[in-house]
């Protein structure tokens, strides 16, 4: 049997790849490896519906597994708090003891066998009356729960911003695609005008070829924009935790009203971040937990007072060799002990725990200072980026308006023979660049404002997207 077991272990044991130059054959594994099914099925989006940003944020918050990870972590920390609070109450257990003892007792000139069987049901009470460490253990668990709750909120903040970024990138890609389609129509209009003038003898073949080249270039850019839109669509679907093949529609960036200014000053934005950023509040809660650890380590030097006891009924049966057996009457039994414990020496364990708690507290305090500096810098950077994006959006809108008028005037002048083919193509390219800049500036402004709300923590408290 031993040989069979050893041989089976050698046959079915997992082995390392035999050679380094080839990948390992996964089919040799005893059990096939594949991704398990989703714990919660992904929602089905309506392909005919135009989803707003707030609706997609709701889908992500309900469906993204990261929120469930943080939620279950918070629930576990809440259970830890309940465990810590349970030490304030006594422990009561019901017991039933049964035993059998056989001894040879020396009596007179011989050993006499004696058998005693007992059965005792009862209750056991264990209660710590006085222990200063329990309150600090509860404080530690309560602060840890707060940290987990803030982490849960921060997970939502990150998911909201992740969806907003993917959403605005999709709007940017769709806007670039729409701009590329408009550019293609303009280039085709210029091409048709050049070919018409060539037939009338008013243009040369190089002019027509240049117009055709410009139209082909614009069509090439349109195809690239279509591909970018498909990728951005998949990125947004991934942020929603749905399949990238899911079909759904989003609103056009042209329908989103651009803000005229930033509501708060940079000082107000920094103050908001310092008061409502969940990751900063999480570090503050961890600092409080570290402070409770220090108090708990100090209170280990104090004595503890506890009471232990048991009470119940007992009945025994005994017999001796060559003598009849005998049942004892039912007896009431109880035992109570009041214990005062003071540890005098434990190999400097308490001193080392206190030193470790002090070090952890200083580390947590330094961590709070570090993240505070990071938060202030992040808000300042996001505010500057949003303010720059606001100015760029205004400039891009003015550029688009001017380029549109210039293109119309150049095309009209070209049809009257006043402007050359080069002037029209140049105006058309300038208009294409202006459309691209306008869409990009709109997107950068929306992303910049979203980033500012993300850094200040307003994403968790905003009444509207």
N, C-alpha and C positions, 0 to 999 in steps of 0.2 A: 504493500500500500504506500509506503514511503517513497519507493522508487517511482511509482505511478504519479504521485503528487509532484515530485521534483521534475519529472519529464514533462508533465502538463504545464508547470510554471515556466520551463524553458521554452516550450513551444509557443505559449500564448503571451509571454512577456513582451512588453514594448521595447523596441531596440532603437538605437540611434541610427541616423542615415549611414549607409555603408561607405559612401564616398562623398568627398566634399564638392565635386564638380557637377553634381546633379541634384535637383530638388528632391525632397523626401516624398515618397508615394503615400498620400494620405489615405488611400484605400486600404492600406495594410492595418489601419487602426481597428481595434476590436469593435468599437462602436462608431458609426459614421457621425461626423461633425457637421452640423448645419445650424443656422440661426433659428432659435425657437420662435413660435408665433407670438405676435404682440399680445401683451397682457390686456390691453384695452384696444378695441378696434378703432382704426382711424375714421374720422368723420368723412362723409361724402358731401362734397361741395357741389352746388348747383351750377352747371356750366352756362346756363342762360342768365344767371344773376350777376349784376355788377356789384362787387363787394367793396365796401368802404374800409378805411384803415381800422376803425374801431371794431368792426365786425371780425376782421381777420385777427386782430389782437385777442379778441375773446376766444376765437377758435384755438389760437396758439396756447393761451393760458389754460384752457380746458384740456388740451390734447398733448402738450409737450411733456415728455416724461421727466424732464428736469424739475418741473414744479412738483411732481409726485415724489421724486427723490427727496427734495427739501422738505416736503410736507411730512413724509414718513419719518424723517430725521427729527422734525419738531415733535411729532407724536411720541417718538421714543424718548426724547428728553423730558416730555411731560410725564411719561411713565417713571422716569428716574426721579422726578420731583415727588411723585406719589410714593415711591419706595422710601425716599429719605424721610418723608413725613410720617410714614408708618412706624418709624422707630419711636415715636412719641406715645404709642399705644402699647399695652401689654400683649404678650403672646400667650394664648391659651390653647392647649392641645388635649385631646382625649386619647388615653392610652389603655391598652389591655395587655397585661403582663402575664405570661404563663411560663412555668418552669418546672423542671424535674431534677431532683438531686438524689444520688445514691452514694452512700458512704458505708464503709466498714468501721464501726466504732469499737474500740477496745474497752471491754467491760469484764471485770473479773479476770478470768484466765483465758479469754478467747475474744475474737473479733466477731461482732454481731452486725449483720447487714441491715441498713436502714434506708428507706426510700421515702422522700418527701416530695409531693407534688403541690404546686400552688397556682392559684389564679386570682389576679387582682386587677379589676377595672378601676380607672380613676382619671383625674384631671391634673395637668401640669401647668403651672403658672410661672411666667418669666417676665419681669417688668423692671426696667431701669428707671429708677425714681429721679436720679440727678446725674446728668452728664452734659457738661457745657459744650461738648463737641457736636451734639446732635443739631443744635440750632444753626451752627455754621455749616454743617453738611446740607441742611435745608437751604440755606442762603446760597451755597455753591450751586446746588441743583436749580434753584430759581433763576440765578444769573445765567446758567448754562442754557436753560429753556429760553430766556430772553434772547440770548445770542442766536439760538436756533431759529427763533421766530424772525429775527432781523435777517438772518441768512435766507429764510424763506421769502421775505419781502424783496431782498436783493435779487433772488432768482427771478422773481416776476419782473423786476426792473430791467434786468438784462434781457429777458425774453421779449418784453415790450420793445426795447430799443433794437433788438435783433430783427424783429418783424418790421419795425419802421424803416430800418436801413434797407432791408431786402425789398420792401414795398416801394420806397422812393427810387431805388435802383431800377426796379421794373418800370416805374413811371418814366424814369430817364431814358431807358432803352426804348420804350414805346414812343416817347416823344422824339427821340433821335430817328426812330423808324418813320414816324409821320413826317418829320422834317426832311428825311431822305426821299420820301415819296414826292413831297412838294418840290424838292430840288430837281428830281428826275423830270417832273412835268415842266419845270422852267427850262431845263436843258433841252428837252424835246421841243419846246416852243421855239427856242433859239435855233435849233437844228432845222425845224420846218421853215422858219423864216429865211435861213441861209440857203436852203435848197430852193425855195421859191425865188429868191433873188438871183440864184445861179441860173435858173431856167429863163429868167428875164434878162440875163446878161449883165446884172448889176453886181454880182459877186463872183469871186474866183473859187476854183476847186479847193485850194488850201483852206479857204474860209469854211467851206462845208466840212472838210475833213477835221478841222479843229473843233467844230461844233459837234460832230459825231463822236470825237474822242472825249469831249467834255460830257456828253450824254452817257457814253459807256462807263466813264469813271464814276459818274453819279449812280448808275445802276449797280456798279460794283460795291459802292458804299452802302447802297440800300440793302443788298444781300448780307453784308456784314452786320448791319443794324438788325436785320431779322434774326440772324443767328444769336446776337447778343441778347435780344428779347427772349428767345427761347431759354437761354442759360439763366437769365434773371428770373424767369418764371419758375424754373426748377429750384433756384435758390430760395425763393419765397415759399414754395411748397415745402421744402425741407425745413424752413423755420417754423412752418405750421405743423410739422410732423405728419404730413400727408405725402402720398406718392408724387414724385415729380411728373408723372404722367397725368395727374389730375388736371382737368380742364376747368378753369374759372376765369372770370373777367374782373378787371379793376378799372377804376375811373381814370379819365385822362388828366394829365398834368395841367392841361389848359383850363380845366374846370376848377382847379384849386386856386383860391384867392391868395395872392402873395401878401404877407404882412408888410406894413409900412415902417415898422420900427420894432425894437426889442422892448418889451414892457418894463423890465426891471433894470436897474443899474448893476454894474459889476459887483459893487459892494453888497447890494441886496442879494444878488445871486450867491455870493460866497457865504453870506449869513444863512441863507436857506439851506445850502449844502451842509453846513456844519450842524444844522439842527435836525435835518431829516434824511441825510444819506444813510441807508440801512447798513452798508458795510462799515461805516464809521461807528454807528450805534452798536453794531455787533462787537467791535473791538472794545467799546466802552463797557459793554456787558461782560466781556471776558476779563477786563480789568477789575470789575467788581467781584467776579468769581475768584480772581487771584487774591484780592484783599480778604475774602472770606476764607480762603485757604490759609492765609497767614494767621488769622484769628483762630482757626481750628487747630493749627499746629501749636499755637501758644496755649490753648486750653487743654492740650494733652498733658500738661503738668498738673492739672487739677484732679482731685479724686472723683470716683464715680460711686454712686450708691444704688444698689439694686436689691430686689427681693425675688427669691426663688422658693417655690413650694409645690407640693403635690398633695392631693387628697383623694381618697377612694375607699373601696371595700376590698377585703382580702379573705380568702378561704383556703385552707390547706387540707391535704390528705396525706397521712403518713402511715407507714407500716414497718414493723421489724420482723425479722425472720422468726418463724415459729410463734408469732403473736398476731392477733387479729388487727386489721386496719382500723383507722380512726379518722373521722372527719372533724375538723375544728369548727367551732361556730363562726359565723360571719363576723368579721372584725372591721371596725372603722379605723382607717389609717390616715395620718397626715403628717407632713413635715414642712416646716417653714424656716427659711434662712434669710436674714438681713445681712447684706454684704457691703462693706465699705472698702474700696480698693484704691490704693495710691501706689503708683509705680515709682520705685525709688531709683532703679537703674535698669536701663535697657540697651546698654552698649552704645550710647550716644545716638540712638535712632531718632529720638525726638529733636535733638539739636540739629541733626542733619535734615530732618523734614522741615524744620523751621527755616533753616538756611536755604533749602530748595524753594520753599514758598516765597521767601523774600526775593530770591532771584527771579522767580516766575512773575512776581508782581512788578518788579522793575522792568522786566522784558515786556510785559503787557503795557505798561505805561509808555515805554519808548515806542512800542508799536502804535499806540494811539497818537503820539506826537508825529510819528512818521506818516501815518495815513492822513492826519490833518493837513500836513504840508502838501501831500499829494493832492488832496481834495481841493485845496485853495489853488494850486497850480493848474489842475485839470479844469476847474471852473473858469479861471482866467483865460486859459488857452481856448476853451470852447466858446467863451464870450467873444474873444477877439476874432475867432474864425467865423462865428455867426455875424458879427458886425461887418467883417470884410465881405462875406457872402451877400449881405444886404446891399452894400454899395455896388458890388459887381452885378447883382441882378438888375439894379436900376440902370447901370451903364449898358448892360446887355440889351435891355428893353429899348433904350434909346438907339443903340447900334442897329437893332433889328428894324426899327421904324425908319431910320435913315437909309439902310441898305435896301429896304423894300422900295422906297421912293426912288432911289438911285437906279435900281434895276428897271423899274417901270419907265423911267425917263430915258434910260439908255436903249431899251428895246423899242420904244416909240421913235426915238431919234434914228435908230438903225433902220427901222422900216421906212422912214422918210429919206434915208441916205445921208444923214448928217453925221452919224457916228459909225465907227468901223466895227468889224467883227470882233476884233480883240477887245474893244471897249465893252461890248455886250457880254462876251464870255467872262471877262474880268468882273463885271458887275454881278453876273449870275453866281460866280464863285464867292464873291464877297457876301452876297445874300445867303448862300448856303452856309458859309462859316458863321454868319450872324444868327441864323436859325439854330445851328448847333450850339453856339455860345449861349443863346437865350435859354434853351432847354437845360443845358448843363448848369447855368447860373440859377435857374429856378430850383433844380434838384439840389444843388449845393446849399442853397438857402434853407430848404426844408430839412435836409440832413443836419445842417449846422444848428438850426433851432431845436431839432430833436436831440442832438448831442448835448446842447446846453441844458435841456430839460432832464436828460439822463444824468448829467454830472451834478445837477442841483438836487436830484431826487424828485422833481416835479412830476415825472411820469407816473408815479404811484398815486398822486393826488390830483391830477388834472381832471377837470370835469368834461373836457372835450379832447379829442386827439391832438 
